[in-house]
Amino acid sequence: MERFCLIANPTSKSGNAAAYLDRVKQLLDAQGASYELRETQHPGHATELAKAAVDEGFDVIVAVGGDGTLRETALSVAHTDRVLGLLPCGTGNDYARAVGIPTDPDAGVEILLHGQNKVVDAGDANGKLFFNIAGFGFDVDVLDYTEYYKPKCKSGDAAYRRGCLKAVLGLKLRKTTLTFPDGTIERNVLMAAAGVGTHFGSGMNVLPESDMSDGLLDVCIAHDVGRLKLLYLLPRFIKGKHVGLKCITYRKATEVSVVCDPPSRIELDGERMDGTPVTFRVLPGALTIRAPKTN
């Protein structure tokens, strides 16, 4: 029988994860599953708990929370023989969208117990791991403004909407050189994203052609865009209908190096950190996840 270690963030979705977690425990108990629940107490704690779970021999280490909990947990599960599970109950749940795991706890537990293991890629940005999408430019500006508005808003979604509006009004383009293995391009870049997943920013389908197991990064670059054009683009980004537009460069590559002026911080799976210059690289087969069964 598999042993599951559930690493739960009790503050996910503004603290509304308690009811979700209660339902998860009810379902696991009804199935007779062997599991332990460990709750995070501070940023970075999920990484510590996951490392301990790996060392203790748990078969599946399960992130119960949002994209932040997922990334912290995956940091300790990557490059091991353990499996990463995901029960998404955060605000964005973008990695879950890429994998195909719904936010309904009943469906999530069904996949956790009866799904299949899938080997997927990860990414590296100047020596730091990411598992979904990394980026710079507009998306980081949005995150910065979202953090500013969070204390002033009733929900994370409301803060994100205000952050998007503020970033549009304060639009920045950066003169950017992007170097791929087969050549270099220069653009006045609004934003660029590189990753193995499909969605970021709470449901924006920025890398719609991504395959999590093809050993390549998908890279999307939005360039030469003003405010009006951005307002035209945003709904197309949400639906994944932007590929092929004149202001979009979309590539697949094993790596891309970026230098831009002015410099930009980067975000890795929604976590902001020191930025450009940066090299994004794919790490083929870095992680095994519990995914839905395919026909």
PLY file of the C-alpha trace (Angstrom):
ply
format ascii 1.0
element vertex 295
property float x
property float y
property float z
element edge 294
property int vertex1
property int vertex2
end_header
0.00 0.00 0.00
1.29 3.44 -0.91
2.05 5.87 1.88
1.01 9.48 1.30
2.36 12.53 3.09
0.01 15.49 2.71
1.73 18.86 3.04
-1.02 21.42 3.48
-0.98 25.19 3.52
-3.79 26.21 5.89
-3.74 29.79 4.52
-4.39 28.79 0.89
-7.15 30.79 -0.81
-7.18 33.32 2.05
-7.54 30.59 4.66
-10.51 28.85 3.04
-8.60 25.59 2.65
-9.95 24.11 5.90
-13.20 22.83 4.39
-11.31 21.45 1.39
-8.87 19.64 3.66
-11.67 18.20 5.81
-13.27 16.72 2.70
-9.92 15.30 1.55
-9.38 13.54 4.88
-12.93 12.18 4.79
-12.37 10.73 1.33
-8.97 9.23 2.17
-10.34 7.66 5.36
-13.25 6.16 3.43
-10.79 4.58 0.98
-8.58 3.22 3.77
-5.58 5.18 2.49
-2.37 5.32 4.51
-1.50 8.99 4.99
-0.11 11.60 7.33
-1.02 15.28 7.32
1.57 17.96 8.01
0.68 21.66 7.89
3.04 24.45 6.92
3.74 27.22 9.41
5.85 29.71 7.44
7.20 30.39 3.94
9.62 27.68 2.88
8.27 25.19 5.41
6.75 22.95 2.72
10.24 22.36 1.32
11.48 21.25 4.75
8.46 19.01 5.32
8.78 17.46 1.87
12.47 16.70 2.37
11.65 14.96 5.65
8.89 12.97 3.92
11.30 11.86 1.20
13.84 10.81 3.83
11.16 8.92 5.76
10.24 6.87 2.72
6.78 8.14 1.85
5.82 7.04 -1.66
3.81 10.10 -2.66
4.38 13.59 -1.26
1.25 15.65 -1.84
1.08 19.44 -2.05
-2.30 20.60 -0.71
-2.58 24.27 -1.56
-1.78 26.62 -4.40
1.12 27.13 -6.77
3.40 28.37 -4.00
2.91 25.21 -1.94
3.36 23.13 -5.08
6.70 24.74 -5.91
8.03 24.50 -2.36
7.08 20.83 -2.15
8.43 19.99 -5.60
11.83 21.46 -4.73
12.43 18.50 -2.42
10.74 15.85 -4.58
12.51 16.68 -7.87
15.44 14.43 -8.81
14.30 11.71 -6.37
12.44 8.44 -6.91
9.39 9.79 -5.06
6.14 10.93 -6.66
4.65 14.40 -6.33
0.89 14.55 -5.81
-1.24 17.68 -6.03
-4.55 18.61 -4.46
-5.12 22.19 -5.68
-6.95 24.61 -3.40
-5.10 27.89 -3.94
-6.02 31.08 -5.75
-4.36 30.44 -9.12
-3.84 26.66 -9.38
-2.03 27.13 -12.66
0.14 24.01 -12.42
-2.97 21.94 -11.78
-4.47 23.31 -15.01
-1.44 22.11 -16.97
-1.59 18.65 -15.41
-5.38 18.37 -15.64
-6.21 18.11 -11.94
-9.49 19.85 -11.01
-10.03 21.83 -7.81
-12.93 19.60 -6.77
-11.59 17.53 -3.84
-13.48 14.38 -4.81
-11.96 14.40 -8.30
-8.54 15.31 -6.93
-8.48 12.43 -4.46
-9.63 10.02 -7.16
-6.62 11.02 -9.28
-4.30 10.85 -6.28
-5.36 7.29 -5.43
-6.03 5.87 -8.88
-4.19 8.06 -11.37
-0.95 7.26 -13.15
2.60 8.42 -12.67
3.97 10.76 -15.32
7.57 11.90 -15.76
7.68 15.63 -16.57
10.26 18.32 -17.16
11.22 21.23 -14.93
13.15 24.42 -15.54
16.20 26.20 -14.19
16.73 29.95 -13.94
20.25 30.91 -12.89
20.44 27.80 -10.72
16.94 28.04 -9.22
14.29 25.45 -10.06
10.83 26.14 -11.41
8.16 23.66 -12.39
5.59 25.62 -14.36
6.50 28.97 -15.94
9.14 31.63 -15.35
8.92 35.12 -16.75
9.89 38.75 -16.62
8.40 42.10 -17.53
4.68 42.79 -17.37
3.79 39.68 -15.35
6.28 40.63 -12.61
4.95 44.19 -12.60
1.47 42.74 -12.06
2.69 40.62 -9.15
4.41 43.61 -7.56
1.24 45.69 -7.74
-0.90 42.76 -6.59
1.15 42.44 -3.40
0.72 46.18 -2.84
-3.07 45.93 -3.15
-3.59 42.72 -1.14
-4.00 44.52 2.24
-6.52 46.86 0.61
-8.70 44.17 -1.02
-11.11 41.54 0.27
-9.67 38.75 -1.87
-6.56 37.77 -3.78
-8.54 37.84 -7.03
-9.56 41.46 -6.45
-5.98 42.44 -5.66
-4.80 40.71 -8.84
-7.34 42.58 -10.98
-6.24 45.91 -9.51
-2.61 44.90 -10.01
-3.28 44.18 -13.71
-4.95 47.56 -14.19
-2.09 49.40 -12.52
0.47 47.53 -14.64
-1.44 48.44 -17.81
-1.53 52.11 -16.85
2.19 52.08 -16.02
3.13 50.03 -19.07
6.86 49.40 -19.57
8.70 48.05 -22.59
12.27 46.82 -22.16
14.89 46.67 -24.89
15.73 42.98 -24.73
18.21 40.59 -26.30
17.17 36.93 -26.23
19.79 34.36 -27.21
18.64 30.89 -28.28
20.88 27.96 -29.28
20.18 28.78 -32.94
20.49 32.56 -32.83
19.67 35.89 -31.20
16.69 38.22 -31.47
16.21 41.77 -30.20
12.82 43.19 -29.33
11.17 45.92 -27.28
9.61 43.43 -24.88
6.47 43.83 -22.80
6.82 40.41 -21.22
8.39 37.04 -21.85
7.54 33.64 -20.40
9.48 30.39 -20.57
8.24 27.13 -19.14
7.01 23.58 -19.32
3.44 24.30 -18.18
0.67 26.17 -19.95
-0.95 28.72 -17.61
0.16 31.47 -15.28
-1.42 34.52 -13.66
-4.49 32.63 -12.39
-5.58 31.11 -15.68
-3.77 32.95 -18.46
-2.95 30.37 -21.15
0.37 31.91 -22.14
2.07 28.71 -23.42
-0.81 26.85 -25.11
1.46 24.57 -27.17
3.51 23.35 -24.22
4.14 19.65 -23.66
5.36 18.97 -20.14
7.41 15.93 -21.23
9.01 16.95 -24.55
12.37 18.05 -23.14
11.86 21.63 -24.36
10.89 25.00 -22.96
8.12 26.89 -24.67
9.00 30.58 -24.90
6.44 33.34 -25.54
7.56 36.92 -26.11
5.13 39.84 -26.38
6.82 42.84 -27.95
6.15 46.27 -29.46
2.85 46.59 -27.63
1.15 49.79 -26.42
-1.72 50.10 -23.95
-4.51 49.73 -26.49
-2.85 46.72 -28.11
-2.33 45.17 -24.67
-6.04 45.49 -23.90
-6.67 43.66 -27.19
-4.11 41.00 -26.28
-5.12 40.18 -22.70
-8.32 38.25 -23.50
-6.42 36.34 -26.19
-3.73 35.42 -23.67
-6.43 34.10 -21.34
-7.82 31.86 -24.11
-4.43 30.91 -25.59
-5.33 32.56 -28.92
-2.31 34.89 -29.15
0.13 32.58 -30.97
0.67 33.75 -34.54
-0.03 37.44 -33.90
2.55 39.87 -35.27
3.49 41.14 -31.80
4.08 37.60 -30.47
7.21 35.51 -30.93
6.68 31.90 -29.89
9.56 29.42 -29.82
10.57 26.04 -28.44
14.14 25.62 -27.20
16.30 23.87 -24.64
17.39 27.24 -23.23
17.25 31.00 -23.71
19.44 33.73 -22.22
17.97 37.17 -21.57
19.47 40.63 -21.12
17.16 43.64 -20.92
17.23 47.38 -20.30
15.97 48.44 -17.87
16.58 45.22 -15.91
13.60 43.29 -14.59
13.07 41.01 -11.68
11.88 37.55 -12.66
9.15 35.31 -11.34
9.38 31.55 -10.96
5.98 29.92 -10.56
4.68 33.21 -9.18
7.56 33.79 -6.75
9.46 37.01 -7.45
13.23 37.12 -7.15
16.41 38.72 -8.50
16.23 38.92 -12.23
17.91 39.70 -15.50
20.34 38.86 -16.93
19.06 35.30 -16.68
19.31 31.99 -18.53
16.28 29.71 -18.55
17.08 26.02 -19.17
14.93 22.91 -19.40
15.61 19.98 -17.05
14.19 16.93 -18.87
12.45 14.33 -16.72
13.24 16.10 -13.45
10.00 15.20 -11.67
7.46 12.37 -11.44
3.89 13.48 -10.74
0.59 11.72 -10.07
-1.57 12.65 -13.04
-4.98 11.69 -14.46
-5.10 8.44 -16.39
-5.00 8.79 -20.15
-7.07 6.64 -22.49
0 1
1 2
2 3
3 4
4 5
5 6
6 7
7 8
8 9
9 10
10 11
11 12
12 13
13 14
14 15
15 16
16 17
17 18
18 19
19 20
20 21
21 22
22 23
23 24
24 25
25 26
26 27
27 28
28 29
29 30
30 31
31 32
32 33
33 34
34 35
35 36
36 37
37 38
38 39
39 40
40 41
41 42
42 43
43 44
44 45
45 46
46 47
47 48
48 49
49 50
50 51
51 52
52 53
53 54
54 55
55 56
56 57
57 58
58 59
59 60
60 61
61 62
62 63
63 64
64 65
65 66
66 67
67 68
68 69
69 70
70 71
71 72
72 73
73 74
74 75
75 76
76 77
77 78
78 79
79 80
80 81
81 82
82 83
83 84
84 85
85 86
86 87
87 88
88 89
89 90
90 91
91 92
92 93
93 94
94 95
95 96
96 97
97 98
98 99
99 100
100 101
101 102
102 103
103 104
104 105
105 106
106 107
107 108
108 109
109 110
110 111
111 112
112 113
113 114
114 115
115 116
116 117
117 118
118 119
119 120
120 121
121 122
122 123
123 124
124 125
125 126
126 127
127 128
128 129
129 130
130 131
131 132
132 133
133 134
134 135
135 136
136 137
137 138
138 139
139 140
140 141
141 142
142 143
143 144
144 145
145 146
146 147
147 148
148 149
149 150
150 151
151 152
152 153
153 154
154 155
155 156
156 157
157 158
158 159
159 160
160 161
161 162
162 163
163 164
164 165
165 166
166 167
167 168
168 169
169 170
170 171
171 172
172 173
173 174
174 175
175 176
176 177
177 178
178 179
179 180
180 181
181 182
182 183
183 184
184 185
185 186
186 187
187 188
188 189
189 190
190 191
191 192
192 193
193 194
194 195
195 196
196 197
197 198
198 199
199 200
200 201
201 202
202 203
203 204
204 205
205 206
206 207
207 208
208 209
209 210
210 211
211 212
212 213
213 214
214 215
215 216
216 217
217 218
218 219
219 220
220 221
221 222
222 223
223 224
224 225
225 226
226 227
227 228
228 229
229 230
230 231
231 232
232 233
233 234
234 235
235 236
236 237
237 238
238 239
239 240
240 241
241 242
242 243
243 244
244 245
245 246
246 247
247 248
248 249
249 250
250 251
251 252
252 253
253 254
254 255
255 256
256 257
257 258
258 259
259 260
260 261
261 262
262 263
263 264
264 265
265 266
266 267
267 268
268 269
269 270
270 271
271 272
272 273
273 274
274 275
275 276
276 277
277 278
278 279
279 280
280 281
281 282
282 283
283 284
284 285
285 286
286 287
287 288
288 289
289 290
290 291
291 292
292 293
293 294
